[in-house]
């Protein structure tokens, strides 16, 4: 049976039907040859998917991308990515970040985008390291650790603890994804105890202003 994944067909599918179609198609299927990841993204509404269905859908995209299909998250427009995150519930994001492999793929992509959206004109001569510790992970002590190194008018993201940080920020993956996509405020997260800072609190509070954070 031929699976129709043209823009017109996707517009008629519910998110659940889209998930079903992605599960049935193979990475080399001709139906995927002209499929634009952003056309597909516009058919994704987490509010119409169950807790595990949202994770299943992202997992299906990851499997197809690993098989050679042009459906990697890195190809998705920042606005579409932010919209999907904004409409996903805490339980849905928990389901995504609770899956080894899928958690790493999503977090790696968000941090990669931080490099892309860094505003050198706002950083000036700033030289600093901000360490992010994301709870509920599979790394040492149950944390996934990333470092944002700002120097020489650019931002480089590395995994693991390697440099002396000016500030260490600890928060859950749900709140981090909301923060990185413009769907949460660092000061509010801090005031509500969802974000903890060790080191230079003032610098950490304004750190996200060094990036063009996409809006949903």
N, C-alpha and C positions, 0 to 999 in steps of 0.2 A: 504494500500500500504506500503510495507517494504521500509524503508529509508536506503540506503547504506552509511555508514560513515566509511568504512575501509580506511586505508591510501591510497590505490590505487584509491578508488573512490574520495576522497578529492582532490587528485592531479589532477583529471580531471575536477573538479568544478571551475568555476569562483568564485571570492569573492561574487558576487551577488547571485549565485546559492547556495553557502554555507550558506549565510544568510537565504535564502528561506528554506533550509533543516533544519536549526536549529529552525526556527519558527514553523515547522511542527512536530518536534519530541518532545515527552514527556520525563520528567526527568527519568522515569523508563524504557524507551524503551531499549530493548536488543541491539539496534544499538549503544548505548552509553557505553555499558559495557566494551569494550576493547579500547575505544577511548582515545588516548593520547592527552592531551591539547597542547603539542608541535607540534604534527603532524597537529593538527587543526590550530595552530598558523602559521605554514608555508604556509597555504592556505589563510591567511589573508593579503591582500595588500590594504591598505587604498586608494592608488592612483587609484584603480579600483572601488571604492565605492563613492557614493555621500556623501554630508555633513551629512545628517541625517542617511544614511545607516550605516555609521561607528558606530555611537552611537547606532543604532538599533542592530547591531551585538554584541557589547559589552553588551548591555542590555539583549539580548537573552541568552548569556553565563551566565550572572548573574542570570537570572530567572531559568535556568537549574541547576546551582550550588545550588541555594536556595532550589530547589526541590530534592536535593540529588545526582545529577550527579557530577562526579569528574572533573568538568570544572572550578573550581575557579581560579582566576588570580594568587593566591599564588602558584599554581602548575606549572605555566609557567616559563620556563627558562629565566633568566635575559637577555640573548642575544636576544631571540625572542621578549621579551617585549620591549627592547630598539629599535629593528628594526621597530616594528610596530609604536612606537611613532615617530621615525625619519621620517617615510614615511607618517605620518598623517599631514594634513594641519592645519593651525591655525583655520580655520572655523570648521574642523572636531573635533578638541579637544575642541573648544568652545561649540560645540553641546553636547559633552560628559559631560563637566563640567557645562553645563547649566541645566542638569537634576538632580533634587534632588534625592538622593539615589545612582544614578550611579556616580555622582561626588564624593560623600563621599567614595564609594567603591574603586574607582581608586586612590584617594589621600591617603586613609588609607593604601592601598597596597604598594604604592611607599614609604611612610614613614616607613612601616614595613620592607621593603627591606633595608632601610638605617641602621636599627639595625643589620641586617644580614651581611651587607657588611662593617661594621665598622672595621677599622684597628687599633687595640689597640697599635700595635708596632709603629705606626706613632703618636699616641696621647701622648705617654709618661705619664707624671703626670698631663696632662691637666684636669682642672675642669672648666667647663663653660656651660652656657645655651644659646642656639641660638633659638630665637623665630621667627617662620615663619608666616607671615600674607599673606594669599592668597586672592586676590581681587575677586569680583564678586561672593562671597559665600552667604550662607544662615544663617551665624552666626551673632553675634552682630556687627552692623556697616557695614554689607556686607562683612565681612572677615571670613575665616576659619583659626583658629589659632592652630598651632602645636608647641611644644617645643622639641628640641633635647637637652637632658641633657647628657653631657659627664663627667663622673666621675668614679673612681675606674676601669679604663681601659675598660669601656664599654659605649655604647650609648643606652639610653632609650628614646623612643618617647612617649610623652604624648599629649593629646588634651586639648586645652584651655590654658589660661595664669595663671600660678601658681607660677613660680619662677622668680627671678630678672634676666633678660637676660644680658649677656655680649654684645650681639648685637641683634637687631631686624631687620629682613629682610622682606621687603614687595615687592611682585611681583605678576604677574598674573599667573593663573594656567597653561597656555600654556608654558610660559617661565620656570616655575618650573619643569614641566614634561620634557622639553627638557634638562634642567640643570641636573636633577637627573638621566637621562639616557645617559649622555655623549654627548648630541646633541647640547649643548650650553655652553658658557664660562661665568662664573660669572663676570670676569673683563669687558668683552665685554657688557654684559647686564647692568652692572653698568654705563659704559661709555655712553651707548645709552639711559640711563634714564629708562630702563625697570625694573631695580632692584634698590631699595632704601634701604639704611642701616642707622640705628640709633644706635649709640654706637661705639664699637670697629671695625672700618672699616677694618683694616689690618687683624684681626682675621676672620672676616666674609668672606673676599676675599679668604682666604686660607682654609676655613672650609671644602669644598668638597674634599680637598686633604686627609682628614682623612678617606675616604671611597674608596673602590674599585668600581668605577663607571663603570657599564657595557657598552661595546661598541656595536653599532648596527651591 
